[in-house]
Amino acid sequence: MATQQTLKVTLVRSPIGTKESHRATVRGLGLRKIRSVRELQDTPEVRGMINKISYLVKILD
């Protein structure tokens, strides 16, 4: 049984002052405060969300 790959994503910039859809994407990823970290499944949907708000988040190893 193959294990699903995960990504660690951290919020590095505040979403204040960004588009409403970008703020909703940050919340959709489960990120709340700056430097909050979430471990998410590596799926095309999550990759797309990260790509949309790439200037707000950082992917950790």
C-alpha positions in Angstrom: 0.0 0.0 0.0 1.5 3.3 -1.1 1.6 6.1 1.4 0.3 9.5 0.3 3.0 12.2 -0.1 2.5 15.3 2.1 3.6 18.9 2.0 4.4 21.1 4.9 3.2 24.6 4.2 3.7 27.7 6.4 2.1 31.1 6.2 4.9 33.7 5.9 3.0 36.9 5.0 -0.2 38.3 6.2 -3.2 37.9 3.9 -4.5 41.4 5.0 -4.9 43.6 2.0 -5.0 40.7 -0.5 -7.9 39.7 -2.7 -10.8 38.1 -0.9 -10.3 34.9 -2.9 -6.7 34.7 -1.8 -7.7 35.1 1.9 -10.3 32.3 1.4 -7.6 30.1 -0.1 -5.4 30.7 2.9 -8.2 29.7 5.2 -9.1 26.7 3.0 -5.6 25.4 3.5 -6.1 25.6 7.2 -3.6 28.4 7.8 -4.5 30.9 10.5 -1.7 32.9 11.9 1.7 33.9 10.4 4.2 31.0 10.9 1.4 28.5 11.3 2.3 25.2 9.7 0.0 22.6 8.1 0.9 19.2 6.7 -1.3 18.7 3.6 -1.8 15.9 1.1 0.2 16.4 -2.1 -2.7 16.5 -4.6 -3.2 18.7 -7.7 -5.9 20.6 -5.9 -3.7 21.5 -3.0 -0.8 22.3 -5.4 -3.1 24.7 -7.3 -4.2 26.5 -4.0 -0.5 26.8 -3.0 0.4 28.2 -6.5 -2.4 30.8 -6.2 -1.1 32.2 -3.0 2.6 31.4 -3.5 3.6 34.9 -2.4 2.1 34.3 1.0 3.3 30.8 1.8 6.5 28.8 1.9 6.8 25.0 1.4 9.1 23.3 4.0 11.0 20.1 3.4 
